[in-house]
Amino acid sequence: MRRFILVALIVVAGCGERGAITLMPSAKGVGTSESIFIGTTRGPDPETGEALGRARSGKTTYMRLDVSVPPDRVDGDITWPTPGRPVDPTKDFVTLNAVAFDGSANFRRNLAAALARQKAAEPEAIIFVHGFDNNFAEGVYRLAQLGHDLKLKGTLIHYSWPSRASALGYVYDRDSVMFARDGLTNLINQVRAAGARRIIIVAHSMGSMLVMESLRDLAIAKDRATFSRIAAVALLSPDMDVDVFRQDAQRIGPLPQPFMIFTSTDDKALRLSAFLTGEANRVGNLASAANLSDLKVTIIDTTAYSTGMGHFNIGDSPELLRLMTQLGSAYAAMANDQSRRTGLLGGAVLTVQNATQIILSPVAAIADQ
């Protein structure tokens, strides 16, 4: 009976309309445009015929999508065009323009031009890695939503790995993470070669395991040219074994700083993952920093902002999005000065050896710093 209930919960969690790329150039000017550079190791789906589906490709495909974020929405929401009704760009995420790059050299040239347009001394790139049960469109539009709602200033880049995009595809996705390591490592190198002086890596759920594996590969290869450009890492609800995470971190050596882990003890998806893997916890639902006290990490407990499955609080909660926006940028707010953290964030700040835990509490406003 318990296993039946588990399967039922997984199916419910995966219900609803799935994201799809809708090309609509006529929507230009309706909403705010976010340009997303993409490297993907997805191949054609043998079942659905999608060009970028669940199949694993040994070749990285490069492109850029210009995504329209609709004006009629609440921060955190992503609305897909619904079958049976006209597409409404005032409410729906649509794609204004799609550009395919012929190889990595063309990708780097175009990315370099975008980085140069920042007119900053240290051009910044933000690489987002999606999590379990995501199709191609969902990862792209999620980054567009985060870029818009968090007012990110860097050039946005998405690594789309071959998830099965099925609530029952957990094992397939875990295997795909191992397959996709070289693709992500290569993309990080391409971003550095294009001129990014600061690389921010953000990963959700199972994508966190992929990021840790790629950072490990860079460390083992002693690729300081690339590793030194990684200015911050943020893992959102990481679906990863605690012992594996610690071992990867120790093999990597000094972690990029700040290294942030957003957690929630009310993350129902990670409870299911822990059950499936026969473990008590995943990294993303740890209740205490004590489990990672030997590592220099900042654990940010977002339990107070959990709704629904509680598996993407920083992206789904309008209140938490506003909090992060007021901080200026998530990575800058989590600098290594504990007194500054205490002033910026409402909640408790705990330190256990090298690790710091911030337990967020809803606040009405944040004082100007």
C-alpha positions in Angstrom: 0.0 0.0 0.0 2.8 2.4 0.9 4.4 1.8 -2.5 1.1 2.4 -4.3 0.7 5.8 -2.4 4.2 6.7 -3.4 3.5 6.1 -7.1 0.3 8.0 -6.9 2.1 11.0 -5.4 4.7 10.9 -8.1 2.1 10.8 -10.8 0.2 13.7 -9.2 3.4 15.7 -9.0 4.0 15.2 -12.7 0.5 16.2 -13.8 -0.4 19.4 -15.7 0.5 21.0 -18.9 4.0 20.6 -20.1 6.1 23.4 -21.5 6.5 23.8 -25.2 8.4 26.3 -27.4 5.9 28.5 -29.2 7.6 30.7 -31.8 5.8 34.0 -32.1 7.9 36.9 -33.5 4.8 39.2 -33.5 4.8 39.3 -29.7 7.9 41.5 -29.7 7.3 44.5 -27.4 4.4 42.9 -25.6 6.5 41.7 -22.6 10.1 41.8 -21.5 12.6 40.0 -23.7 15.3 37.7 -22.2 18.0 36.2 -24.4 19.0 32.7 -23.4 22.1 31.1 -24.9 21.9 27.3 -24.8 24.1 24.3 -25.0 22.3 21.0 -25.0 23.2 17.3 -25.2 19.6 16.3 -26.0 19.0 14.3 -29.1 15.8 13.5 -31.1 13.1 11.7 -29.0 12.3 8.4 -30.7 8.8 8.4 -29.2 7.6 11.9 -29.7 9.8 13.0 -32.6 11.0 16.1 -30.7 14.3 17.4 -32.1 15.6 18.0 -28.6 14.0 15.3 -26.5 15.1 12.7 -24.0 17.7 11.0 -26.2 21.3 11.4 -25.2 23.5 13.0 -27.8 27.3 12.9 -27.8 27.3 16.2 -29.7 26.5 19.5 -28.1 23.9 21.6 -29.9 24.2 25.4 -29.5 21.5 28.0 -30.0 20.0 31.2 -28.6 16.3 31.8 -27.9 14.8 35.2 -27.2 12.0 34.6 -24.8 9.1 37.0 -24.1 8.1 37.2 -20.4 4.5 38.2 -20.4 3.4 41.4 -18.4 0.2 39.9 -17.0 1.6 37.5 -14.4 2.7 37.1 -10.8 6.4 36.8 -10.1 7.4 33.1 -10.0 4.6 32.0 -12.4 5.3 30.4 -15.8 2.2 30.1 -18.0 2.4 27.8 -21.1 0.1 28.2 -24.1 -2.8 25.9 -23.4 -4.0 23.6 -26.2 -7.4 24.6 -27.5 -7.1 28.3 -26.9 -5.3 31.1 -28.8 -1.8 31.9 -27.6 -1.9 35.1 -25.5 1.6 36.8 -25.2 0.3 39.0 -22.5 -0.1 35.9 -20.3 2.0 33.2 -21.9 5.7 32.7 -22.3 6.6 32.6 -26.0 9.7 32.6 -28.1 10.4 35.7 -30.2 13.4 34.4 -32.1 15.4 31.3 -32.4 19.0 31.2 -33.7 21.0 28.0 -34.3 24.8 28.2 -34.1 26.9 26.1 -36.4 29.3 24.7 -34.0 31.1 25.9 -30.8 33.2 28.6 -32.5 30.1 30.4 -33.8 28.5 30.0 -30.4 31.5 31.6 -28.7 31.6 34.6 -31.1 27.9 35.4 -30.4 28.3 34.8 -26.7 31.4 37.1 -26.7 29.4 39.8 -28.3 26.6 39.5 -25.7 29.2 39.6 -22.9 30.8 42.7 -24.5 27.5 44.5 -24.5 27.5 44.5 -20.7 30.2 47.1 -20.8 31.6 45.8 -17.5 35.2 45.4 -16.4 34.3 41.8 -15.5 31.6 40.5 -17.9 29.4 38.0 -16.1 27.7 34.8 -17.3 25.0 32.9 -15.4 24.7 29.2 -16.3 21.5 27.5 -15.2 21.2 23.7 -15.0 17.7 22.3 -14.8 16.6 19.4 -12.6 14.6 16.1 -12.8 11.6 15.7 -15.0 12.2 18.8 -17.3 11.7 19.0 -21.0 13.7 21.4 -23.2 11.2 24.3 -23.1 10.7 24.1 -19.3 14.4 24.6 -18.6 14.7 27.5 -21.0 11.6 29.3 -19.8 12.5 28.8 -16.2 15.8 30.6 -16.7 14.0 33.4 -18.5 11.6 33.7 -15.5 14.5 33.7 -13.0 16.4 36.3 -15.1 13.4 38.5 -15.2 12.1 38.1 -11.7 15.5 38.3 -10.0 16.6 41.1 -12.3 19.8 39.3 -13.2 22.4 41.4 -15.0 24.6 38.7 -16.4 24.3 37.0 -19.8 22.0 34.0 -19.3 23.1 30.5 -20.5 21.2 27.3 -20.1 22.6 23.8 -20.1 19.8 21.4 -21.1 20.7 17.8 -20.4 18.6 14.8 -21.6 16.0 14.4 -18.9 13.2 11.9 -19.8 10.7 14.6 -18.7 8.6 12.0 -17.0 7.6 11.7 -13.4 8.4 8.0 -13.6 11.8 8.6 -15.3 13.9 9.0 -12.1 16.4 6.3 -12.8 16.8 7.4 -16.4 17.5 11.0 -15.3 20.1 9.9 -12.8 21.9 8.0 -15.5 21.6 11.0 -17.8 23.3 13.2 -15.2 26.3 10.9 -15.4 26.2 11.0 -19.2 25.9 14.8 -19.3 29.0 15.6 -17.2 31.3 16.2 -20.1 28.8 18.4 -21.9 28.4 20.7 -18.9 32.2 20.9 -18.3 32.7 21.7 -22.0 30.0 24.4 -21.9 31.7 26.0 -18.8 34.9 26.1 -20.8 33.2 27.6 -23.8 31.8 30.4 -21.6 35.2 31.1 -20.2 36.8 31.2 -23.6 34.1 33.6 -24.8 35.3 36.2 -22.3 33.3 35.7 -19.2 35.3 36.9 -16.2 32.7 35.9 -13.7 30.7 32.7 -14.1 27.8 32.1 -11.7 26.4 28.5 -11.8 22.9 27.9 -10.6 21.4 24.4 -10.5 18.1 23.0 -9.5 17.3 19.6 -8.0 19.1 16.7 -9.8 21.0 19.3 -11.8 23.0 20.0 -8.6 24.6 16.5 -8.8 25.6 17.3 -12.4 27.2 20.6 -11.4 29.2 18.9 -8.6 30.4 16.2 -11.0 31.6 18.8 -13.5 33.3 20.9 -10.8 35.0 17.7 -9.7 36.2 17.1 -13.3 37.6 20.6 -13.6 39.4 20.2 -10.3 40.9 16.8 -11.2 42.0 18.2 -14.6 43.6 21.1 -12.7 41.9 23.5 -15.0 42.6 26.7 -13.0 42.0 28.9 -16.0 38.3 28.0 -16.0 37.8 27.1 -12.3 39.2 30.5 -11.2 36.4 32.3 -13.2 33.6 30.6 -11.2 32.6 33.4 -8.9 29.6 31.7 -7.1 27.5 28.5 -7.1 23.9 28.2 -6.0 22.3 24.8 -5.6 18.5 25.1 -5.3 16.8 22.1 -3.6 19.7 19.8 -4.5 18.6 16.2 -5.0 21.9 14.6 -4.0 23.1 12.1 -1.5 24.8 13.8 1.4 27.8 11.5 1.5 28.3 11.8 -2.3 28.1 15.6 -2.0 30.6 15.7 0.7 33.0 13.4 -1.1 32.7 15.5 -4.3 33.3 18.7 -2.4 36.4 17.3 -0.7 37.8 16.2 -4.0 37.1 19.6 -5.6 39.1 21.3 -2.8 38.3 24.9 -1.9 34.8 25.6 -3.2 33.9 28.7 -5.1 32.7 31.4 -2.8 30.0 32.1 -2.0 28.7 28.5 -2.3 25.0 28.5 -1.5 22.6 25.6 -0.9 18.9 26.5 -0.7 17.1 24.0 1.4 13.6 23.3 2.8 12.5 20.7 5.3 9.1 20.8 3.7 10.4 19.7 0.3 7.9 16.9 -0.6 9.7 16.0 -3.8 13.0 15.3 -1.9 11.0 13.2 0.6 10.0 11.0 -2.3 13.5 11.0 -3.6 14.9 10.0 -0.2 12.3 7.1 -0.1 13.2 5.9 -3.5 16.9 5.9 -2.7 16.5 4.4 0.8 18.0 7.4 2.6 16.8 9.6 5.4 17.7 12.9 3.7 18.9 14.6 0.6 21.2 17.6 0.6 18.2 19.9 -0.2 16.1 19.0 2.8 18.7 18.9 5.6 17.5 20.4 8.8 20.9 21.4 10.1 24.3 22.6 8.8 25.9 20.0 11.1 25.8 17.4 8.3 28.1 19.6 6.2 30.0 21.4 8.9 33.4 20.5 7.5 32.6 22.4 4.3 32.7 26.1 3.6 29.1 26.4 2.4 26.1 28.7 3.2 22.9 26.8 3.7 19.8 29.0 3.3 16.6 27.4 4.8 13.6 28.6 2.8 11.1 26.3 4.6 9.0 29.3 5.7 8.3 30.1 2.1 7.2 26.6 1.0 4.1 26.1 -1.0 2.8 23.1 -2.9 5.7 20.6 -3.4 8.1 23.1 -1.9 10.8 22.0 -4.4 11.6 25.4 -6.0 10.9 28.0 -3.4 13.3 30.6 -4.7 11.7 30.4 -8.1 8.1 30.0 -7.1 7.6 32.3 -4.1 6.8 35.9 -5.0 7.8 36.9 -1.5 11.2 35.2 -1.6 11.8 36.5 -5.1 11.2 40.0 -3.9 13.5 39.4 -1.0 16.3 38.3 -3.2 15.7 41.2 -5.6 16.0 43.7 -2.8 19.3 42.1 -1.9 20.6 43.2 -5.2 21.8 39.7 -6.3 21.7 36.4 -4.5 25.4 35.7 -4.7 26.5 39.2 -3.6 24.2 39.1 -0.6 25.8 35.9 0.6 29.3 37.3 1.0 31.5 35.9 3.7 30.8 38.6 6.3 28.3 37.1 8.8 27.4 40.4 10.3 26.3 41.7 6.9 24.2 38.5 6.4 22.4 39.1 9.7 21.6 42.7 8.7 20.3 41.8 5.2 18.2 38.8 6.0 15.3 38.3 8.4 15.9 35.1 10.4 18.5 33.2 12.4 22.1 32.8 11.4 23.9 29.8 12.8 27.5 28.7 12.3 28.7 25.1 12.7 32.5 24.9 12.1 33.0 26.0 8.5 29.3 25.9 7.4 26.8 28.7 7.9 23.0 28.2 8.0 20.6 31.0 7.5 17.0 30.2 8.5 14.8 32.7 6.6 11.7 34.2 8.2 9.1 36.2 6.2 9.8 39.9 6.7 7.7 42.9 5.7 10.7 44.9 4.4 14.4 45.0 4.3 16.2 48.0 5.6 18.4 49.9 3.2 22.0 49.0 3.6 
